[in-house]
Protein backbone atom coordinates (compact mmCIF):
# COMPACT_ATOMS: atom_id res chain seq x y z
CA UNK A 1 0.00 0.00 0.00
CA UNK A 2 2.41 2.74 1.13
CA UNK A 3 5.27 1.76 -1.20
CA UNK A 4 3.28 2.80 -4.29
CA UNK A 5 2.56 6.22 -2.76
CA UNK A 6 6.24 6.84 -2.07
CA UNK A 7 7.20 5.51 -5.50
CA UNK A 8 4.87 7.92 -7.32
CA UNK A 9 6.37 11.05 -5.74
CA UNK A 10 9.78 10.72 -7.42
CA UNK A 11 8.05 10.05 -10.74
CA UNK A 12 6.07 13.27 -10.36
CA UNK A 13 9.23 15.17 -9.48
CA UNK A 14 11.11 13.63 -12.39
CA UNK A 15 8.31 14.39 -14.84
CA UNK A 16 8.20 17.99 -13.59
CA UNK A 17 11.96 18.32 -13.94
CA UNK A 18 11.82 16.77 -17.42
CA UNK A 19 9.13 19.27 -18.41
CA UNK A 20 11.25 22.15 -17.06
CA UNK A 21 14.29 20.84 -18.97
CA UNK A 22 12.29 20.63 -22.20
CA UNK A 23 11.00 24.18 -21.75
CA UNK A 24 14.52 25.47 -21.13
CA UNK A 25 15.84 23.58 -24.15
CA UNK A 26 13.05 25.00 -26.30
CA UNK A 27 13.89 28.53 -25.15
CA UNK A 28 17.58 28.02 -25.87
CA UNK A 29 16.85 26.64 -29.35
CA UNK A 30 14.42 29.47 -30.13
CA UNK A 31 16.87 32.15 -28.98
CA UNK A 32 17.94 33.05 -32.52
CA UNK A 33 14.34 33.30 -33.68
CA UNK A 34 13.47 35.63 -30.80
CA UNK A 35 16.48 37.91 -31.11
CA UNK A 36 16.27 41.26 -32.83
CA UNK A 37 18.31 41.30 -36.01
CA UNK A 38 19.44 44.68 -37.29
CA UNK A 39 20.65 45.06 -40.85
CA UNK A 40 23.60 47.42 -41.06
CA UNK A 41 23.93 49.27 -44.33
CA UNK A 42 26.89 51.55 -44.99
CA UNK A 43 26.02 55.15 -45.75
CA UNK A 44 27.18 56.61 -49.04
CA UNK A 45 29.95 59.25 -48.66
CA UNK A 46 27.82 61.79 -50.57
CA UNK A 47 25.04 61.43 -47.98
CA UNK A 48 27.45 62.15 -45.16
CA UNK A 49 28.87 65.28 -46.78
CA UNK A 50 25.42 66.78 -47.47
CA UNK A 51 24.16 66.47 -43.90
CA UNK A 52 23.96 69.84 -42.12
CA UNK A 53 26.15 70.55 -39.12
CA UNK A 54 24.45 70.28 -35.74
CA UNK A 55 24.54 73.38 -33.53
CA UNK A 56 23.27 73.10 -29.96
CA UNK A 57 21.63 76.26 -28.71
CA UNK A 58 20.77 75.51 -25.11
CA UNK A 59 22.66 78.46 -23.64
CA UNK A 60 24.28 78.66 -20.24
CA UNK A 61 27.63 77.11 -19.56
CA UNK A 62 26.60 75.95 -16.07
CA UNK A 63 27.41 72.38 -15.21
CA UNK A 64 24.57 70.46 -13.59
CA UNK A 65 25.07 69.97 -9.87
CA UNK A 66 24.94 66.43 -8.51
CA UNK A 67 22.66 65.30 -5.72
CA UNK A 68 24.23 65.58 -2.28
CA UNK A 69 22.94 65.35 1.28
CA UNK A 70 22.67 69.13 1.44
CA UNK A 71 20.78 69.51 -1.83
CA UNK A 72 18.52 66.46 -1.34
CA UNK A 73 14.83 67.38 -1.13
CA UNK A 74 12.99 66.68 2.11
CA UNK A 75 10.21 64.79 0.34
CA UNK A 76 11.22 62.14 -2.15
CA UNK A 77 9.51 59.22 -3.87
CA UNK A 78 9.09 56.34 -1.46
CA UNK A 79 7.28 53.06 -2.08
CA UNK A 80 5.09 51.35 0.50
CA UNK A 81 7.77 48.66 0.92
CA UNK A 82 10.34 51.33 1.87
CA UNK A 83 8.16 52.48 4.74
CA UNK A 84 7.66 48.94 6.11
CA UNK A 85 9.77 47.42 8.86
CA UNK A 86 11.69 44.22 8.17
CA UNK A 87 9.08 42.16 10.05
CA UNK A 88 6.29 43.58 7.91
CA UNK A 89 8.27 42.88 4.74
CA UNK A 90 8.67 39.22 5.71
CA UNK A 91 4.89 38.94 6.10
CA UNK A 92 4.38 40.11 2.51
CA UNK A 93 3.72 37.37 -0.08
CA UNK A 94 5.71 39.37 -2.65
CA UNK A 95 8.90 38.78 -0.66
CA UNK A 96 8.22 35.05 -0.33
CA UNK A 97 7.43 34.71 -4.03
CA UNK A 98 10.64 36.52 -4.93
CA UNK A 99 12.72 34.37 -2.60
CA UNK A 100 11.12 31.17 -3.90
CA UNK A 101 11.86 32.22 -7.50
CA UNK A 102 15.51 32.52 -6.51
CA UNK A 103 15.79 29.37 -4.36
CA UNK A 104 13.46 26.75 -5.89
CA UNK A 105 15.44 26.19 -9.13
CA UNK A 106 18.49 25.23 -7.07
CA UNK A 107 16.46 22.84 -4.94
CA UNK A 108 15.01 21.28 -8.11
CA UNK A 109 18.56 20.90 -9.46
CA UNK A 110 19.71 19.11 -6.31
CA UNK A 111 16.71 16.78 -6.48
CA UNK A 112 17.44 16.07 -10.14
CA UNK A 113 21.09 15.32 -9.38
CA UNK A 114 20.16 12.96 -6.55
CA UNK A 115 17.65 11.05 -8.69
CA UNK A 116 20.06 10.77 -11.60
CA UNK A 117 22.50 8.65 -9.55
C-alpha positions, 0 to 999 in steps of 0.5 A: 500500500504505502510503497506505491505512494512513495514511488509515485512522488519521485516520478512526479518530481522527475516528470516535472523536472523533465518538463522544465528541462524541455521548456529550457531547451526550447527557449535556448533553441528558439533564442535566434528566432526571438532575437532582434536582427538589425541590418547594417547598411553603410552610408554613401559618402555623398550622404554624409557630406550633405548632412547639415552641421548640428549646432546646440543652442541651449545656452548657459555654460553651467554644469549640472550639480549632482545630488548631495545630502545638502541639496537632497529634497525633504520629500522624495519618492518612497514606495510602500515597501520602503516604509515597512519594517523588516518584520512587515516585509517578511509577512508580505507574499511578494517577498516570499514569491521573490525568494522562492523564484531565486531558491526553488530552481536550485532545490530542483537541481539538487533533487534532479542530481540525486535522482540521476545517480 
